[in-house]
Amino acid sequence: MRASAKKIRILTDFGTAAAYDADCRRCARLAAFLDHVKNSHPAYFCRPVPPFGAADAPLVVVGLAPGMHGANASGRPFTGDHAGILLYETLFAYGFASQPTGAHKDDGLVLAGCRITNAVKCLPPQNKPMPSEIAACGGFLAADLAALPPGGAMLALGRIAHDAVLRAFGRRPPAFPFGHGAVHAFDDGIALFDSYHCSRYNTNTRRLTRAMFRSVFDAIAGHLGRAPVGERA
């Protein structure tokens, strides 16, 4: 399937061509929660967090949702929270980021050949979006992924992101089981790579280690024709 045809099919399935809507309030629970957090933290971004990186990047990293004091505060995915520590360090090691840290939105960090987005663009209470909220945000994710070039790669951080990506491409999640290090082939040479989420809980409990995360990125690098890095960096 040609990239243009793939893009048309994805956008038609979800009925939207918008990759991001800064004023979206279609999920009443999330909108009310953002208003509540904004009252408590006036300086926080507290809006749908936009994707970060070029729209046609060959690698798209898909997370779960903005963190309370991270992306929801800074307005940039994985910026200012614990999950971003391992992610940005790894992106830098593999040449996808200009620096190994992402502390705040104006820190000068630039992505190269990589785009970061979330399955749900708004902060959910207790970091747990409802299925209806994931579905409501599916059109934005689908439009974002439609720009992925042939031969590109998607990295799903966790099962929710994995399932959201599959639905964006019209795939049934049971047919493509999530597993750390799993790889799923799509049309146009595009591949979906799975990893446990780089959350504080997963890294502190060593469910996800630095070596495990880099093994996934070595596979991604190979798919994109880049040299692996592994533990040598």
C-alpha positions as CSV (number, residue, x, y, z in Angstrom):
1,M,0.0,0.0,0.0
2,R,1.4,3.4,-1.0
3,A,2.0,5.9,1.9
4,S,-0.7,8.3,0.4
5,A,-3.3,5.5,0.3
6,K,-2.4,4.5,3.9
7,K,-2.8,8.1,5.1
8,I,-6.2,8.4,3.4
9,R,-7.4,5.1,4.9
10,I,-6.3,6.0,8.5
11,L,-7.9,9.5,8.4
12,T,-11.1,8.2,6.9
13,D,-11.4,5.5,9.5
14,F,-11.3,8.0,12.3
15,G,-13.1,10.8,10.5
16,T,-10.5,13.5,11.3
17,A,-7.4,15.0,9.6
18,A,-6.2,16.9,12.7
19,A,-3.1,15.7,14.4
20,Y,-3.5,18.1,17.3
21,D,-6.2,20.4,18.7
22,A,-5.0,22.8,21.4
23,D,-8.5,23.6,22.4
24,C,-9.9,20.1,22.5
25,R,-12.3,19.5,25.4
26,R,-14.3,16.5,24.0
27,C,-13.6,14.4,27.1
28,A,-15.5,16.0,30.0
29,R,-13.7,14.3,32.7
30,L,-10.2,15.2,31.4
31,A,-11.3,18.8,30.7
32,A,-12.6,19.2,34.2
33,F,-9.4,17.7,35.7
34,L,-7.2,20.0,33.7
35,D,-9.2,23.0,35.0
36,H,-8.8,21.7,38.5
37,V,-5.0,21.3,38.1
38,K,-4.7,24.7,36.5
39,N,-6.4,26.3,39.5
40,S,-3.8,24.6,41.8
41,H,-0.8,25.3,39.4
42,P,-1.5,28.4,37.4
43,A,1.9,28.2,35.7
44,Y,1.3,24.7,34.3
45,F,0.5,24.2,30.6
46,C,-2.7,22.2,31.4
47,R,-3.9,21.7,27.8
48,P,-3.6,18.9,25.3
49,V,0.1,18.4,24.9
50,P,1.2,18.6,21.2
51,P,3.5,16.1,19.6
52,F,7.2,17.0,19.6
53,G,9.4,16.7,16.5
54,A,9.1,16.8,12.7
55,A,5.8,15.4,11.4
56,D,7.6,13.2,8.8
57,A,10.2,11.8,11.2
58,P,11.1,8.1,10.5
59,L,10.7,7.2,14.2
60,V,7.6,8.0,16.2
61,V,7.6,7.3,20.0
62,V,4.2,6.8,21.4
63,G,3.7,7.2,25.2
64,L,0.6,6.9,27.4
65,A,-0.4,10.4,28.4
66,P,1.2,13.6,29.9
67,G,2.5,13.3,33.4
68,M,1.1,15.7,36.1
69,H,4.3,17.5,36.8
70,G,6.1,16.7,33.6
71,A,4.5,17.2,30.2
72,N,1.3,18.6,31.7
73,A,3.4,21.3,33.3
74,S,5.9,21.9,30.5
75,G,3.8,21.4,27.5
76,R,6.3,19.1,25.8
77,P,6.1,15.2,25.9
78,F,8.3,13.5,28.6
79,T,9.7,16.8,29.6
80,G,10.3,17.5,33.3
81,D,9.2,14.1,34.6
82,H,11.1,10.9,35.6
83,A,10.0,8.9,32.5
84,G,11.9,11.4,30.3
85,I,15.2,10.7,31.9
86,L,15.8,7.3,30.3
87,L,13.9,8.3,27.1
88,Y,15.9,11.4,26.3
89,E,19.2,9.8,27.4
90,T,18.6,7.0,25.0
91,L,17.4,9.2,22.1
92,F,20.6,11.2,22.4
93,A,22.8,8.1,22.5
94,Y,21.2,6.9,19.2
95,G,21.4,10.3,17.5
96,F,17.7,11.2,17.7
97,A,18.1,14.1,20.1
98,S,20.6,17.0,20.4
99,Q,21.1,16.5,24.2
100,P,20.5,13.8,26.8
101,T,18.1,15.7,29.0
102,G,14.7,17.4,28.6
103,A,14.2,19.5,31.7
104,H,11.9,22.2,30.3
105,K,10.3,23.3,27.0
106,D,12.9,26.0,26.3
107,D,16.0,24.0,27.1
108,G,17.2,23.9,23.5
109,L,16.5,20.2,23.0
110,V,16.0,19.4,19.3
111,L,14.9,16.0,17.9
112,A,16.4,14.6,14.8
113,G,14.5,12.0,12.8
114,C,12.2,11.4,15.7
115,R,8.8,12.5,16.9
116,I,7.2,12.0,20.3
117,T,3.5,11.8,20.9
118,N,1.0,10.3,23.3
119,A,-2.0,8.0,22.9
120,V,-3.9,10.5,25.1
121,K,-3.0,14.1,24.8
122,C,-4.5,15.3,28.1
123,L,-3.5,14.6,31.7
124,P,-5.8,11.8,33.1
125,P,-6.5,11.5,36.8
126,Q,-4.1,9.0,38.4
127,N,-2.4,8.7,35.0
128,K,-5.2,6.3,34.0
129,P,-7.3,7.3,31.0
130,M,-10.6,5.6,30.4
131,P,-11.2,3.5,27.3
132,S,-13.6,6.1,26.0
133,E,-10.9,8.8,26.4
134,I,-8.3,6.7,24.6
135,A,-10.8,6.1,21.8
136,A,-11.7,9.8,21.6
137,C,-8.0,10.7,21.1
138,G,-7.5,8.0,18.5
139,G,-8.2,10.3,15.6
140,F,-5.4,12.6,16.6
141,L,-2.9,9.7,17.0
142,A,-4.0,8.3,13.6
143,A,-3.4,11.6,11.9
144,D,-0.1,11.9,13.6
145,L,1.0,8.4,12.5
146,A,-0.3,8.9,8.9
147,A,2.8,11.1,8.2
148,L,5.2,8.3,9.0
149,P,7.2,7.6,5.9
150,P,7.6,4.1,4.3
151,G,10.2,2.1,6.1
152,G,9.6,4.0,9.3
153,A,9.4,2.7,12.9
154,M,7.0,3.3,15.8
155,L,7.9,2.6,19.4
156,A,5.0,1.9,21.8
157,L,5.8,2.6,25.4
158,G,3.5,0.2,27.2
159,R,0.4,-1.8,26.3
160,I,-2.0,1.2,26.1
161,A,0.2,2.9,23.6
162,H,0.6,-0.4,21.7
163,D,-3.1,-1.0,21.5
164,A,-3.8,2.7,20.5
165,V,-1.3,2.4,17.6
166,L,-2.9,-0.8,16.4
167,R,-6.3,0.7,16.4
168,A,-5.0,3.7,14.5
169,F,-4.0,1.4,11.7
170,G,-7.2,-0.6,11.8
171,R,-5.5,-3.6,13.4
172,R,-7.1,-5.8,16.2
173,P,-4.9,-5.8,19.3
174,P,-5.5,-9.5,20.1
175,A,-3.8,-10.4,16.8
176,F,-0.7,-8.4,17.7
177,P,0.1,-9.2,21.4
178,F,2.2,-6.7,23.3
179,G,5.5,-7.8,24.7
180,H,8.7,-6.1,25.6
181,G,11.0,-6.4,22.5
182,A,8.2,-7.6,20.3
183,V,8.2,-6.3,16.7
184,H,5.1,-6.2,14.4
185,A,5.2,-5.6,10.7
186,F,2.9,-3.1,8.9
187,D,2.4,-2.1,5.3
188,D,5.1,0.0,3.5
189,G,7.9,-1.6,5.5
190,I,6.7,0.2,8.7
191,A,7.3,-1.7,11.9
192,L,5.9,-1.3,15.4
193,F,8.3,-2.0,18.3
194,D,7.2,-2.6,21.8
195,S,8.8,-1.7,25.1
196,Y,7.8,-1.5,28.7
197,H,7.1,2.2,29.6
198,C,10.1,4.1,31.0
199,S,8.1,5.1,34.1
200,R,9.6,5.7,37.5
201,Y,7.9,2.5,38.7
202,N,9.3,0.3,35.9
203,T,12.8,1.6,36.1
204,N,13.0,1.6,39.9
205,T,11.7,-2.0,40.1
206,R,14.0,-2.9,37.2
207,R,11.1,-4.3,35.2
208,L,12.8,-2.1,32.5
209,T,16.5,-1.7,32.7
210,R,18.8,0.6,30.6
211,A,20.1,-2.5,28.8
212,M,16.6,-3.7,28.0
213,F,15.6,-0.3,26.6
214,R,18.7,-0.1,24.5
215,S,18.1,-3.5,23.1
216,V,14.8,-2.3,21.7
217,F,16.6,0.8,20.2
218,D,19.2,-1.4,18.7
219,A,16.4,-3.2,16.8
220,I,14.9,0.1,15.8
221,A,18.3,1.4,14.6
222,G,18.7,-1.7,12.5
223,H,15.3,-1.3,11.0
224,L,16.1,2.3,10.1
225,G,19.5,1.4,8.7
226,R,21.5,2.9,11.6
227,A,24.3,1.4,13.6
228,P,23.4,-0.1,16.9
229,V,24.7,1.5,20.1
230,G,23.7,-0.9,22.9
231,E,25.8,-0.6,26.1
232,R,28.9,0.7,24.3
233,A,27.8,4.4,24.8
